[in-house]
């Protein structure tokens, strides 16, 4: 661009138009920095305003510069900074230097500003070899009926401007009412309307648009604002359209039906329409398509409800378990994260609807020791049969003495078989559980397990006999019979194996066990023998063991039997004492001893009636007769006469049990026979007394005794023994067969003692 040159030396019109237009254009940008150019030729001299303009239109910083450039060198440096930046942006500059700004060369400055307008405004940073042609084509596309061919005369009457403004912003003016002859008015109307309604700055004066000498660059600069407006509006319209347009890749779906599910249970999820910005679209009618495939690619019916707010609810009901495929598309394109692969599990069983059936849960009809069973059939909460296995059903059978083992078989078709063998008779509870704590059907089921008819039933058995009937006596053997019967009351003949089921325990008053002896009788009953020990309360327990749980048992009727045991004599506790048990008894005389009957505790019996006997064996092994007398007070007198001198073995007994310390050994001696015994010698005693009548305490006196026989002959062999205590013992023997009157003479120192002589007749 060259300096203007006219014949009259005035500035060409186009220069003035450009100067005004480019100044207004620059100010439209610089206002953001509160800078206003008054004279384009002068205001770029120091380069400061130029740098600010370039920074605004390029949206880039030019770095440090001299904010106050007073010296030429500083001004040149600032201007050079601006030029270098433009060159660094790839913009080719011709015949312009920093000195041209400092020296205020207007045409060069205008050319530089046009370069900025073209690059940063008209082309918006792009590169085009025909910016004018591109802009012209755009105008022609908007108002083709105006036949715009250039950026000068085609705009001169102002109608094209008004038409363009109305097309871009309808309703602001009426182009049909315009008179082409009123070109300035038309231009003003169009520019004012564009500024007011479209925000387009009036960088071109109306009179410059309609002047005879127009500047095409200025008009291009102004008209480019309309294209910018159109682009903004189109962008806004496109943005609004995008905001209400669902884009498959941004649409989402969510909900439990996409994650997992259960057979027969409705699966549900939500589709949310979203635009390209990821924002929810608030209208319906988007053609979403949902395809649900079960395993083996079996199609599953689904329904889609449009809520009219950009959300859609999809529901489907799976019929089989397995891995599903759910695809959601919009305009044949999958939405975000489609397809989904939810796992559908079998329907959850419901305890209340679960069916429990079979003999194993019937109230009666089950025998102990025999296996029984029942079935559990799974149903869901709607009562529909479940045809898959794996449900957590369990069963617990509680018997009278503990839990019974249960076998469980999952048949994988929704049914489960449970088997158990009751080991005890009586009430059983069958608990059928789901998940370990939910009772199924009518659980718990009460089952009465009966005993096999081949086994005795305690409730029907019977015990009879004196051993279970009051009263009984201690230490006296007794017995009773147990008659075994089954649950129907029929007799069960006991064999050795079955007899083991019948238990008997006899307890004394101190709870000590009393030994029993049992035997199976020919009639199939069980005989029980025992001997009560201590008096007091005794207990006889008769019970029947469980054939399979022999630690457990049941008492028969009336067991335990409470019996009163009266005291009776016990041989080992009873005692015998008396002269008949002492050595030296004579075989010529009867003798006796006493048996004191005592009970088990060693207490003396106060009454009689016990069976007392005594065995005595003599020295020659002969049996010595005895006589036992019951004294009625718990004592018994035993009389006997030894059979001869020597050892006698005496065994007193109480009911054939030896008394304490028996047998006794007694040494008997021969007794004197009256008829065969005789007087071998006679004696008498003489007491010495002095003349004062005092009995003497010492011997030494000369006493003499003479005995004259009936034939007057003196008896020989008479002895006088001085006992040294003042007495004298006289001993004499009569001849065999002697009888008659004998005369006795007793003297001391020849003097008869008092009473001497005397006579005594012997026969």
C-alpha positions in Angstrom: 0.0 0.0 0.0 1.5 3.3 -1.1 1.2 6.8 0.3 -1.9 8.6 -1.2 -1.2 10.8 -4.2 -3.8 13.1 -5.7 -3.7 15.8 -8.3 -4.7 18.5 -5.8 -2.5 17.1 -3.1 -5.4 16.2 -0.8 -5.7 12.8 1.1 -7.6 10.3 -0.9 -11.1 9.4 0.4 -10.2 5.7 0.9 -7.4 6.7 3.3 -9.7 8.7 5.5 -12.4 6.0 5.4 -9.8 3.3 6.4 -8.3 5.5 9.1 -11.8 6.0 10.7 -12.8 2.4 10.2 -9.6 0.8 11.4 -9.5 3.2 14.4 -13.0 2.1 15.4 -12.1 -1.5 14.8 -9.0 -1.2 17.1 -10.9 0.7 19.8 -13.5 -2.1 19.8 -10.7 -4.5 21.0 -8.8 -2.0 23.1 -11.8 -1.0 25.2 -11.2 -4.1 27.3 -8.0 -2.4 28.5 -9.6 1.0 28.8 -7.6 2.3 25.9 -9.1 4.5 23.2 -7.3 5.6 20.1 -7.9 9.1 18.8 -5.6 9.2 15.9 -4.4 5.9 14.4 -1.4 7.7 12.8 -0.2 9.2 16.0 -1.3 6.8 18.7 1.0 3.9 17.6 4.1 6.0 17.7 5.6 4.7 20.9 4.5 1.1 20.2 2.6 0.8 23.6 -0.9 0.9 22.1 0.2 -1.4 19.3 1.5 -4.0 21.7 -1.8 -3.9 23.7 -3.9 -4.3 20.5 -1.8 -7.3 19.3 -2.0 -8.9 22.8 -5.8 -8.5 22.9 -6.6 -9.8 19.3 -4.0 -12.7 19.6 -4.9 -13.5 23.3 -1.1 -13.8 23.9 1.5 -11.9 25.8 4.3 -10.1 24.0 6.5 -10.1 27.1 8.2 -7.1 28.6 8.2 -3.7 26.8 8.7 -0.1 27.7 5.4 1.1 29.1 6.7 4.7 29.0 8.8 5.1 25.9 9.9 8.7 25.6 13.0 8.2 23.7 13.1 7.2 20.0 15.1 4.1 20.7 12.6 3.0 23.3 9.8 3.6 20.8 11.6 1.7 18.1 12.2 -1.2 20.5 8.5 -1.4 21.4 7.4 -1.3 17.7 10.0 -3.9 16.8 8.6 -6.2 19.6 5.2 -6.0 18.0 6.6 -6.6 14.5 8.6 -9.6 15.6 5.6 -11.2 17.3 3.5 -10.9 14.2 6.2 -12.4 12.2 6.5 -15.2 14.7 2.8 -15.9 14.1 3.7 -16.8 10.5 2.3 -13.5 9.1 4.3 -12.1 6.2 5.0 -8.3 6.4 6.2 -6.3 3.5 7.9 -2.9 3.6 7.1 -2.2 7.2 9.5 -1.5 10.0 9.5 -0.1 13.5 10.6 3.3 12.2 7.4 3.5 10.1 5.3 3.6 13.3 7.7 6.0 15.0 7.7 8.2 11.9 3.9 8.0 11.6 3.7 6.8 8.0 -0.1 6.4 7.7 -0.4 4.3 4.7 2.1 1.7 6.0 0.3 1.8 9.3 -3.0 1.2 7.7 -1.5 -1.7 5.7 -0.2 -3.2 8.9 -3.6 -2.9 10.6 -5.4 -4.4 7.6 -3.0 -7.4 7.9 -4.1 -7.7 11.6 -7.8 -7.4 10.6 -7.5 -10.0 7.9 -5.6 -12.5 10.0 -7.2 -12.1 13.4 -10.7 -10.9 12.5 -11.8 -11.8 9.1 -10.0 -15.1 8.8 -10.0 -15.7 12.6 -6.4 -17.0 12.7 -6.8 -19.2 9.6 -5.1 -18.8 6.3 -7.0 -18.1 3.1 -5.9 -16.9 -0.3 -9.2 -15.4 -1.0 -10.7 -13.8 2.1 -12.8 -11.4 0.1 -14.2 -14.1 -2.1 -15.1 -16.3 0.9 -16.8 -13.4 2.7 -18.6 -12.5 -0.5 -19.9 -16.1 -1.0 -21.2 -16.1 2.5 -23.1 -12.9 1.9 -24.5 -14.3 -1.4 -25.7 -17.4 0.5 -27.6 -15.3 3.0 -29.2 -12.7 0.6 -29.0 -14.3 -2.8 -31.9 -12.2 -4.1 -29.8 -9.0 -3.6 -27.2 -10.2 -6.1 -24.2 -8.8 -4.1 -21.1 -8.9 -6.4 -18.6 -6.8 -4.5 -17.8 -4.8 -1.3 -18.4 -1.4 -2.8 -21.4 -0.6 -5.1 -23.5 -3.6 -4.1 -23.9 -2.0 -0.7 -24.2 1.6 -1.8 -28.0 2.0 -1.3 -28.0 0.4 2.1 -30.7 -2.1 1.3 -28.3 -5.0 1.1 -27.1 -4.2 4.6 -30.7 -4.1 5.9 -31.6 -7.3 4.2 -28.5 -9.0 5.7 -29.4 -7.8 9.2 -33.0 -9.0 8.9 -32.0 -12.4 7.5 -29.6 -12.9 10.4 -32.0 -11.5 13.1 -35.5 -11.6 11.7 -38.1 -9.1 12.9 -35.9 -6.1 13.6 -36.8 -4.2 10.4 -38.9 -4.4 7.1 -36.6 -4.4 4.1 -39.6 -4.3 1.7 -40.4 -0.8 3.0 -37.0 0.6 2.1 -36.5 3.1 -0.7 -33.1 2.6 -2.4 -33.1 6.3 -3.0 -32.8 6.9 0.7 -29.4 5.2 0.8 -28.0 7.1 3.9 -31.2 6.5 5.9 -31.1 2.9 4.9 -27.5 2.6 5.9 -28.2 4.2 9.3 -31.2 2.1 9.9 -29.3 -1.1 9.1 -26.3 -0.2 11.2 -28.3 1.0 14.2 -30.5 -2.1 14.1 -27.4 -4.3 13.8 -25.7 -2.6 16.7 -28.8 -2.6 18.9 -30.1 -6.0 18.2 -27.1 -8.0 17.1 -24.3 -6.3 19.0 -22.4 -5.4 15.8 -20.2 -2.3 16.5 -20.5 0.5 14.0 -16.9 0.5 12.9 -17.9 1.9 9.5 -19.7 5.2 9.3 -23.0 5.1 7.4 -21.9 7.8 5.1 -18.8 5.9 4.2 -20.9 2.9 3.2 -23.0 5.0 0.7 -20.2 7.4 -0.4 -19.4 7.8 -4.0 -15.8 6.8 -3.2 -16.0 3.7 -1.1 -13.3 1.6 0.6 -13.8 -2.1 0.0 -11.5 -3.1 2.9 -13.5 -1.0 5.3 -16.7 -2.5 4.1 -15.2 -6.0 4.3 -14.2 -5.3 7.9 -17.7 -4.2 8.8 -19.5 -7.0 7.0 -17.2 -9.6 8.6 -18.9 -8.7 11.9 -22.2 -10.0 10.4 -20.6 -13.3 9.5 -19.1 -13.5 13.0 -22.7 -13.0 14.4 -24.0 -15.7 12.1 -21.3 -18.1 13.2 -22.1 -17.3 16.9 -25.8 -17.8 16.3 -25.2 -21.0 14.4 -22.9 -22.1 17.2 -25.6 -21.2 19.8 -28.3 -22.9 17.8 -26.0 -25.9 17.3 -25.2 -25.9 21.0 -28.9 -25.8 21.9 -29.6 -28.6 19.5 -26.7 -30.6 20.9 -28.2 -30.0 24.4 -31.5 -31.5 23.5 -30.0 -34.3 21.3 -29.3 -37.6 22.9 -25.9 -39.0 21.8 -25.5 -42.8 22.1 -22.0 -42.7 23.5 -23.0 -40.4 26.3 -26.4 -42.0 27.2 -26.3 -44.2 30.3 -28.2 -47.0 31.9 -28.3 -48.0 35.5 -30.2 -50.1 37.9 -30.2 -53.6 39.5 -31.5 -55.2 36.4 -28.2 -54.6 34.7 -26.1 -56.0 37.6 -27.8 -59.2 38.7 -31.2 -60.8 39.0 -33.2 -63.7 40.0 -35.3 -66.1 38.0 -39.0 -65.1 37.9 -38.2 -61.8 39.6 -38.7 -58.7 37.5 -35.5 -57.0 36.5 -35.6 -53.3 36.2 -33.2 -50.6 35.0 -33.3 -47.0 33.9 -32.0 -45.5 30.6 -31.0 -41.8 30.9 -30.7 -39.9 27.6 -27.7 -37.6 27.6 -26.3 -35.1 25.1 -22.8 -34.7 23.9 -21.9 -32.7 26.9 -22.9 -35.5 29.2 -25.9 -33.6 30.4 -29.3 -35.2 30.9 -31.8 -34.5 28.0 -35.1 -33.4 29.5 -37.5 -34.8 26.8 -38.6 -38.2 25.6 -39.3 -39.9 22.3 -35.7 -41.0 21.7 -35.8 -44.4 19.8 -33.9 -46.5 22.3 -33.9 -50.2 21.6 -33.4 -52.8 24.3 -32.5 -56.4 23.6 -32.3 -58.9 26.4 -30.8 -62.3 25.6 -30.9 -65.3 28.0 -28.3 -68.1 27.9 -28.1 -69.8 24.5 -29.1 -66.4 22.9 -32.8 -66.9 23.8 -34.6 -63.6 23.5 -36.4 -62.4 26.6 -39.4 -60.1 26.3 -38.9 -56.6 27.8 -40.9 -53.4 28.1 -39.7 -49.8 27.8 -41.6 -46.9 29.4 -40.8 -43.4 28.2 -41.3 -41.0 31.1 -41.0 -37.9 28.9 -38.2 -36.4 30.9 -35.3 -38.1 29.3 -35.5 -41.3 31.4 -36.9 -44.6 30.3 -37.7 -47.6 32.6 -37.0 -51.0 31.1 -38.3 -54.2 32.8 -37.9 -57.9 31.9 -38.6 -61.1 33.7 -35.9 -63.9 33.4 -37.2 -67.4 33.2 -33.9 -69.3 33.5 -30.7 -68.7 35.4 -27.4 -67.9 33.8 -25.4 -65.1 32.2 -27.6 -62.7 30.3 -26.8 -60.1 27.6 -28.6 -56.8 27.7 -27.9 -54.4 24.8 -29.2 -50.8 24.6 -28.8 -48.9 21.4 -29.8 -45.5 20.0 -29.9 -45.0 16.3 -28.3 -48.4 15.9 -25.4 -47.4 18.1 -24.7 -48.8 21.6 -25.0 -46.4 24.5 -22.3 -46.0 27.0 -21.0 -49.3 28.5 -23.5 -51.4 26.5 -23.9 -54.4 26.5 -24.3 -55.5 30.1 -23.8 -59.1 31.3 -25.8 -59.6 34.5 -25.8 -62.9 36.2 -29.3 -64.2 36.8 -29.5 -66.6 39.7 -32.2 -69.1 40.4 -35.2 -67.8 42.3 -34.8 -67.4 46.0 -36.8 -70.0 47.9 -39.4 -68.9 50.3 -39.7 -70.8 53.6 -43.5 -70.3 53.9 -44.2 -71.7 50.4 -41.7 -74.5 50.6 -43.5 -77.9 50.6 -42.4 -80.6 53.1 -43.9 -84.0 52.7 -43.2 -87.7 53.4 -43.5 -90.3 56.1 -40.6 -88.8 58.0 -42.7 -85.8 59.1 -46.0 -87.7 59.7 -47.1 -87.8 63.4 -47.1 -91.6 63.6 -46.1 -94.7 61.8 -42.3 -94.5 62.4 -40.5 -97.3 64.2 -37.2 -96.8 66.1 -34.3 -98.3 64.3 -35.9 -98.1 60.8 -34.9 -95.5 58.3 -37.5 -93.0 57.2 -37.4 -90.0 54.8 -39.2 -86.9 53.7 -38.9 -84.5 50.8 -38.5 -80.7 50.6 -39.7 -79.0 47.4 -38.5 -75.5 46.9 -41.0 -72.7 45.9 -40.5 -69.0 45.6 -42.5 -66.4 47.4 -45.1 -66.4 44.7 -45.6 -70.1 45.2 -43.9 -71.1 42.0 -41.9 -74.3 41.9 -38.1 -73.8 41.7 -36.5 -76.3 39.4 -32.9 -75.7 40.3 -30.8 -77.1 43.1 -28.4 -75.5 45.5 -30.8 -73.9 47.9 -29.6 -74.0 51.5 -32.2 -76.3 53.1 -31.2 -78.2 56.2 -33.0 -80.5 58.6 -32.4 -81.1 62.3 -34.1 -84.1 64.1 -34.2 -83.8 67.8 -34.9 -87.0 69.7 -35.6 -87.6 73.3 -31.9 -88.1 74.1 -30.3 -85.8 71.5 -30.0 -85.0 67.8 -30.4 -87.8 65.2 -28.1 -87.9 62.2 -29.7 -86.7 59.0 -28.7 -87.5 55.4 -29.4 -84.8 52.8 -29.5 -85.2 49.0 -30.0 -82.2 46.8 -31.5 -83.6 43.6 -30.7 -80.5 41.6 -34.3 -80.0 40.4 -35.5 -78.0 43.3 -36.3 -81.0 45.5 -34.3 -82.3 48.5 -34.5 -85.7 50.1 -33.8 -86.1 53.8 -33.3 -89.5 55.5 -32.9 -90.3 59.2 -33.1 -93.3 61.4 -34.6 -92.6 64.8 -32.6 -94.4 67.5 -35.0 -93.8 70.3 -38.6 -94.2 71.1 -40.8 -91.2 71.8 -41.3 -87.6 70.8 -39.1 -86.3 68.0 -39.0 -82.9 66.5 -38.2 -82.5 62.9 -37.0 -79.0 62.1 -36.9 -78.2 58.4 -34.9 -75.0 57.9 -34.0 -72.6 55.1 -30.8 -70.6 55.5 -30.4 -72.2 58.9 -33.1 -70.2 60.7 -36.3 -70.0 58.6 -38.8 -72.8 59.4 -40.3 -74.3 56.3 -43.9 -75.5 55.9 -45.3 -76.4 59.3 -41.9 -77.0 60.9 -41.1 -78.1 63.5 -43.0 -81.4 62.9 -43.8 -83.5 65.9 -43.2 -87.2 65.2 -44.0 -90.0 67.7 -41.5 -92.8 67.1 -42.8 -96.2 68.3 -40.9 -99.2 69.5 -40.7 -102.3 67.3 -43.3 -105.0 68.4 -40.4 -107.4 68.9 -39.1 -105.3 71.7 -40.5 -104.8 75.2 -42.2 -101.5 75.8 -41.6 -100.2 79.3 -45.1 -98.7 79.6 -46.7 -102.1 79.1 -44.4 -104.3 81.1 -45.2 -105.5 84.6 -43.4 -106.7 87.7 -45.0 -109.1 90.2 -43.9 -111.0 93.3 -43.0 -110.6 96.9 -39.8 -108.8 96.0 -41.8 -105.8 94.9 -44.6 -106.1 97.5 -44.5 -104.6 101.0 -43.3 -105.6 103.4 -39.9 -107.3 103.0 -37.4 -108.3 105.6 -33.8 -107.4 105.6 -31.4 -110.3 105.0 -34.2 -112.6 103.9 -33.9 -113.6 100.2 -36.9 -112.6 98.1 -37.8 -112.4 94.4 -40.2 -111.1 91.7 -40.9 -111.7 88.0 -40.8 -109.2 85.1 -43.3 -109.8 82.4 -42.3 -108.1 79.1 -44.9 -106.8 76.7 -44.7 -104.7 73.5 -46.4 -101.5 72.7 -49.7 -103.3 71.9 -49.6 -105.1 75.2 -48.8 -108.4 73.7 -46.4 -110.7 75.6 -42.8 -110.6 74.5 -41.0 -113.8 75.4 -37.5 -112.9 76.6 -34.5 -114.5 75.0 -31.0 -113.9 76.3 -30.6 -110.9 73.9 -33.9 -109.2 74.6 -33.5 -109.9 78.3 -30.5 -107.6 78.3 -32.9 -104.7 77.6 -34.6 -105.3 81.0 -32.6 -103.6 83.8 -33.1 -104.0 87.5 -31.4 -102.0 90.3 -32.1 -102.6 94.0 -30.9 -99.9 96.4 -30.8 -100.1 100.1 -31.8 -97.2 102.4 -28.3 -95.7 102.1 -28.5 -96.0 98.3 -25.9 -98.8 98.3 -26.6 -101.3 95.6 -27.9 -104.7 96.5 -26.8 -107.6 94.3 -29.4 -109.2 92.1 -29.5 -112.4 90.2 -31.7 -112.7 87.0 -32.8 -115.7 85.0 -35.1 -116.2 82.1 -37.9 -118.6 83.1 -39.6 -121.1 80.8 -42.6 -118.8 80.4 -40.4 -116.1 79.0 -40.6 -113.9 82.1 -37.5 -112.7 84.0 -37.0 -113.9 87.6 -35.1 -111.5 89.8 -33.7 -112.7 93.2 -32.1 -110.4 95.8 -31.7 -110.2 99.5 -32.5 -107.0 101.3 -29.7 -105.8 103.6 -30.6 -102.9 105.8 -34.0 -102.1 107.4 -35.6 -98.8 106.2 -36.8 -97.6 102.8 -35.6 -99.7 99.9 -36.0 -98.9 96.2 -36.5 -101.5 93.4 -36.1 -100.0 89.9 -37.3 -102.0 86.9 -36.7 -100.3 83.5 -36.3 -101.2 79.9 -33.3 -99.9 78.0 -33.6 -98.4 74.5 -32.4 -101.1 72.2 -30.3 -98.6 70.2 -29.4 -96.1 72.9 -28.7 -98.4 75.8 -27.6 -95.6 78.0 -31.2 -94.4 78.0 -34.1 -96.3 79.5 -37.7 -96.0 80.7 -39.2 -97.2 83.9 -42.0 -99.8 83.8 -45.3 -98.8 85.5 -45.0 -98.3 89.3 -41.2 -98.3 89.1 -39.4 -97.4 91.2 -41.0 -99.5 93.8 -40.7 -98.1 97.3 -40.5 -100.9 99.9 -40.4 -100.9 103.6 -37.7 -103.2 104.9 -38.2 -104.4 108.4 -35.2 -105.5 110.5 -34.3 -109.2 110.8 -31.5 -111.0 112.5 -28.3 -111.3 110.6 -26.0 -114.2 111.5 -22.7 -112.3 111.0 -24.0 -109.5 113.2 -25.6 -111.7 116.0 -23.6 -112.9 119.0 -23.5 -116.0 121.2 -22.3 -116.0 124.8 -22.8 -118.0 128.1 -21.3 -120.9 130.1 -22.0 -123.4 127.5 -19.4 -121.8 125.3 -16.7 -121.8 128.0 -14.1 -124.5 128.4 -14.5 -126.9 131.4 -18.1 -127.8 131.0 -18.8 -131.2 132.4 -20.1 -134.1 130.4 -22.3 -135.0 133.3 -24.3 -131.9 133.3 -26.5 -129.9 131.0 -25.2 -126.5 130.0 -26.4 -123.6 127.9 -25.5 -120.4 126.2 -27.5 -117.4 124.8 -27.7 -116.2 121.2 -28.4 -112.4 120.9 -30.0 -111.8 117.6 -28.9 -108.5 115.9 -29.8 -106.8 112.7 -27.6 -105.7 109.8 -26.4 -102.6 111.7 -25.6 -104.6 114.8 -28.6 -103.5 116.7 -30.2 -106.0 119.2 -33.4 -107.4 118.0 -36.2 -106.7 120.5 -38.5 -109.4 119.3 -38.2 -113.0 118.5 -39.3 -115.1 115.6 -35.9 -115.5 113.8 -34.7 -118.8 112.6 -32.0 -119.8 115.1 -30.2 -123.2 114.9 -27.1 -124.7 116.3 -24.8 -127.5 115.2 -22.5 -129.2 117.8 -20.0 -131.8 116.9 -18.6 -133.9 119.8 -15.1 -135.3 120.3 -15.8 -138.4 118.3 -17.5 -136.5 115.4 -20.9 -137.3 116.8 -23.7 -134.7 116.5 -24.7 -133.4 119.9 -28.4 -132.8 120.4 -29.4 -129.2 121.1 -32.5 -127.4 122.3 -33.2 -123.8 121.2 -35.7 -121.7 123.0 -37.0 -118.4 121.7 -37.2 -116.0 124.6 -39.4 -113.6 122.6 -37.0 -110.7 123.3 -34.5 -111.2 120.6 -32.5 -113.7 122.7 -32.5 -117.5 122.3 -31.3 -120.0 124.8 -29.4 -123.0 123.5 -29.1 -126.0 125.8 -26.9 -129.1 125.3 -24.9 -131.7 127.3 -21.4 -132.5 126.1 -21.1 -136.0 124.7 -17.9 -136.7 126.6 -14.7 -135.1 127.6 -12.8 -133.3 124.8 -13.3 -130.8 122.0 -16.7 -129.8 121.0 -17.3 -127.6 117.9 -20.4 -125.4 118.5 -21.9 -123.5 115.5 -24.9 -121.3 116.3 -26.7 -120.0 113.2 -29.2 -117.4 112.2 -31.0 -118.6 109.0 -28.1 -121.0 108.3 -25.6 -118.1 108.7 -23.0 -118.5 111.4 -23.2 -116.0 114.2 -20.3 -113.7 114.8 -17.1 -115.6 115.7 -18.7 -119.0 115.1 -17.9 -121.8 115.1 -16.8 -122.0 118.8 -14.5 -124.6 120.2 -15.2 -125.8 123.8 -13.1 -128.2 125.8 -15.5 -130.4 127.9 -14.3 -132.5 130.9 -15.6 -135.6 132.5 -18.0 -134.9 135.4 -18.1 -136.9 138.7 -20.8 -139.5 139.0 -22.9 -139.3 142.2 -23.6 -142.9 142.1 -20.0 -143.8 141.6 -18.2 -141.1 143.6 -17.3 -141.5 147.3 -15.7 -139.7 150.3 -12.1 -140.3 150.2 -11.2 -138.3 153.4 -12.7 -136.1 156.1 -11.3 -133.0 157.6 -12.0 -130.6 160.5 -10.2 -127.7 162.0 -9.1 -127.0 165.6 -8.8 -123.4 166.7 -6.2 -122.8 169.6 -7.4 -120.4 172.3 -5.4 -119.3 175.3 -6.6 -119.2 178.9 -7.8 -115.7 178.5 -10.1 -116.8 175.7 -8.0 -115.1 173.0 -7.5 -116.9 169.7 -4.0 -117.6 169.0 -2.4 -116.3 165.8 0.6 -118.6 165.7 1.0 -122.3 165.9 3.4 -124.5 167.9 0.9 -126.1 170.2 0.8 -129.9 170.7 -2.7 -130.9 169.5 -3.5 -134.6 169.2 -6.5 -136.4 167.8 -7.5 -140.0 168.4 -10.5 -141.6 166.6 -11.9 -144.9 168.1 -13.6 -147.1 165.6 -16.8 -149.0 166.4 -14.6 -152.1 167.2 -12.8 -149.9 169.7 -9.7 -149.9 167.7 -8.0 -146.6 167.1 -8.2 -145.4 163.5 -4.8 -145.2 161.8 -3.6 -142.5 159.6 -5.1 -139.5 161.5 -3.0 -136.3 160.7 -2.9 -133.0 162.5 -1.4 -130.2 160.5 -0.2 -127.0 162.2 -1.4 -124.2 159.9 0.9 -121.7 161.8 -2.0 -119.2 162.3 -3.4 -120.7 165.5 -5.4 -123.3 163.6 -4.8 -127.0 163.0 -6.2 -129.1 160.1 -7.2 -132.6 161.0 -7.5 -135.2 158.1 -8.6 -138.8 158.3 -9.9 -141.5 156.1 -12.5 -144.3 156.9 -11.8 -147.8 155.8 -13.8 -149.0 152.9 -17.2 -150.2 154.0 -16.7 -148.7 157.5 -19.9 -147.7 159.3 -21.2 -147.3 162.8 -20.4 -144.9 165.6 -16.9 -143.4 165.8 -15.6 -141.5 168.9 -13.4 -138.6 168.5 -10.8 -137.4 171.2 -9.0 -134.1 170.6 -6.5 -132.9 173.2 -3.8 -130.3 173.6 -1.0 -131.1 175.8 -3.1 -134.1 177.0 -6.1 -131.9 177.8 -9.4 -132.4 176.0 -10.5 -129.4 174.0 -13.9 -128.0 174.4 -16.5 -130.6 173.2 -14.1 -133.5 173.2 -14.7 -136.4 173.1 -17.7 -136.5 170.7 -19.3 -139.2 168.7 -20.3 -139.4 165.0 -22.2 -142.1 163.1 -21.1 -143.0 159.5 -23.3 -145.0 157.2 
